[in-house]
């Protein structure tokens, strides 16, 4: 596991990089695609990184990087729905111990999810990040990913 100070520094550099890229486009889908690509390719312990978005009460896969994902997550089941229903970021050290965990890929061992909100504060989806290792995520991941997710709505086009 990466040292917390080193990890925070890497996230801060990535956030600056992502801010620069996102200034070129206002489209939220493009922004989410960019965020998932940058995070997946720059954080070596990210096995899967992407978004599930709410559509008519269903949680449907959206932009992501990594192995093939579940297309739709069973309602009110698993880590992603828990993050949405509780309205908060969740860090799961061992997904096998999480009640109702949805195993889209059995190689996933730990997970962090961050609710995605629209400009008015309503939850519209979730950032889901998986790792092949147990205990990959901590409060640094949670805090820094929350800051990065805010960029979907806050970066202004030049």
C-alpha positions as CSV (number, residue, x, y, z in Angstrom):
1,X,0.0,0.0,0.0
2,X,1.2,3.5,-0.9
3,X,2.3,5.9,1.8
4,X,-0.6,8.3,2.6
5,X,1.4,11.5,2.0
6,X,2.7,10.1,-1.3
7,X,-0.8,9.0,-2.3
8,X,-2.3,12.4,-1.5
9,X,0.4,14.1,-3.5
10,X,-0.3,11.9,-6.5
11,X,-4.1,12.6,-6.3
12,X,-3.4,16.3,-6.1
13,X,-1.2,16.2,-9.2
14,X,-3.9,14.1,-11.0
15,X,-6.6,16.6,-10.0
16,X,-4.6,19.4,-11.5
17,X,-4.1,17.4,-14.7
18,X,-7.7,16.5,-14.9
19,X,-8.8,20.2,-14.4
20,X,-6.6,21.2,-17.3
21,X,-8.1,18.6,-19.6
22,X,-11.7,19.2,-18.5
23,X,-11.5,23.0,-19.3
24,X,-11.8,22.1,-23.0
25,X,-15.2,20.5,-22.8
26,X,-18.5,21.0,-20.9
27,X,-20.0,17.6,-21.7
28,X,-20.4,15.6,-18.5
29,X,-20.1,12.2,-20.3
30,X,-16.7,13.4,-21.7
31,X,-15.7,14.6,-18.3
32,X,-16.5,11.3,-16.7
33,X,-14.7,9.3,-19.4
34,X,-11.6,11.5,-18.9
35,X,-11.7,11.1,-15.1
36,X,-12.0,7.3,-15.3
37,X,-9.3,7.0,-17.9
38,X,-6.8,9.2,-16.0
39,X,-7.4,7.5,-12.7
40,X,-7.3,4.0,-14.1
41,X,-4.0,4.6,-15.9
42,X,-2.3,6.6,-13.2
43,X,-3.2,4.7,-10.0
44,X,-1.5,1.3,-10.3
45,X,-3.8,-0.4,-7.7
46,X,-7.0,0.5,-9.6
47,X,-8.3,-2.7,-11.2
48,X,-11.6,-1.1,-12.4
49,X,-12.6,2.5,-12.4
50,X,-15.8,4.0,-13.7
51,X,-19.3,5.3,-13.3
52,X,-22.7,3.8,-12.7
53,X,-25.5,6.3,-13.4
54,X,-29.1,6.3,-12.2
55,X,-31.6,6.0,-15.1
56,X,-35.3,5.6,-14.2
57,X,-34.4,4.1,-10.8
58,X,-31.9,1.7,-12.3
59,X,-28.1,1.8,-11.9
60,X,-26.6,1.4,-15.3
61,X,-22.9,1.2,-16.2
62,X,-21.5,4.2,-17.9
63,X,-17.9,5.4,-18.8
64,X,-15.3,3.0,-17.3
65,X,-11.8,1.5,-17.7
66,X,-11.0,-2.1,-16.9
67,X,-12.5,-5.5,-17.5
68,X,-16.1,-5.9,-18.7
69,X,-18.6,-4.7,-16.1
70,X,-22.0,-5.6,-15.0
71,X,-24.4,-3.7,-17.2
72,X,-27.0,-3.1,-14.5
73,X,-26.7,-3.5,-10.7
74,X,-29.5,-5.2,-8.9
75,X,-31.6,-2.5,-7.1
76,X,-30.6,-1.8,-3.5
77,X,-27.9,-4.5,-3.5
78,X,-24.1,-4.2,-3.3
79,X,-21.6,-1.4,-2.5
80,X,-22.7,1.0,-5.3
81,X,-26.3,1.0,-4.2
82,X,-25.2,1.3,-0.6
83,X,-23.2,4.5,-1.5
84,X,-26.2,5.9,-3.3
85,X,-28.8,5.0,-0.6
86,X,-26.6,6.3,2.2
87,X,-25.6,9.3,0.2
88,X,-21.9,9.0,1.1
89,X,-18.5,7.7,0.1
90,X,-17.9,4.1,1.3
91,X,-14.5,2.4,1.6
92,X,-14.8,-1.4,1.7
93,X,-11.6,-3.2,2.8
94,X,-12.9,-6.7,1.8
95,X,-15.8,-6.9,-0.6
96,X,-16.5,-10.6,0.3
97,X,-17.5,-9.4,3.8
98,X,-19.9,-6.8,2.4
99,X,-23.6,-8.0,2.7
100,X,-25.1,-8.4,-0.8
101,X,-21.8,-7.7,-2.7
102,X,-22.2,-7.9,-6.4
103,X,-19.3,-9.8,-7.9
104,X,-19.0,-8.4,-11.4
105,X,-15.4,-9.7,-11.5
106,X,-14.3,-12.2,-8.9
107,X,-10.7,-10.7,-8.9
108,X,-12.0,-7.6,-7.2
109,X,-11.1,-7.6,-3.5
110,X,-11.6,-4.1,-2.2
111,X,-13.6,-1.1,-3.3
112,X,-14.4,2.6,-2.8
113,X,-17.5,4.3,-4.1
114,X,-18.2,8.1,-4.3
115,X,-21.7,9.5,-5.0
116,X,-21.9,11.7,-8.1
117,X,-24.2,14.8,-7.7
118,X,-25.7,17.2,-10.2
119,X,-25.4,21.0,-9.8
120,X,-28.3,21.0,-7.4
121,X,-26.8,18.3,-5.1
122,X,-29.0,15.4,-6.2
123,X,-27.2,12.1,-6.5
124,X,-27.2,11.0,-10.2
125,X,-24.7,8.1,-10.0
126,X,-21.6,6.8,-8.4
127,X,-17.9,6.5,-9.1
128,X,-16.9,2.9,-8.4
129,X,-13.2,1.9,-8.0
130,X,-12.1,-1.7,-7.4
131,X,-8.7,-3.2,-6.6
132,X,-7.4,-6.8,-6.8
133,X,-6.0,-6.5,-3.3
134,X,-7.6,-6.3,0.1
135,X,-7.5,-3.0,2.0
136,X,-6.3,-1.0,-1.0
137,X,-8.4,2.1,-0.2
138,X,-8.5,4.4,2.8
139,X,-9.6,7.9,3.8
140,X,-7.1,9.5,1.5
141,X,-8.7,7.8,-1.5
142,X,-12.1,8.8,-0.3
143,X,-11.3,12.4,0.3
144,X,-9.3,12.9,-2.9
145,X,-11.8,11.1,-5.1
146,X,-14.6,13.3,-3.7
147,X,-12.6,16.4,-4.8
148,X,-12.0,14.9,-8.3
149,X,-15.7,14.0,-8.7
150,X,-16.6,17.6,-8.0
151,X,-14.8,18.6,-11.2
152,X,-17.6,17.0,-13.3
153,X,-19.8,20.1,-12.4
154,X,-17.3,22.8,-11.4
155,X,-14.7,23.3,-14.1
156,X,-15.7,26.0,-16.5
157,X,-15.0,26.0,-20.2
158,X,-12.3,28.4,-21.4
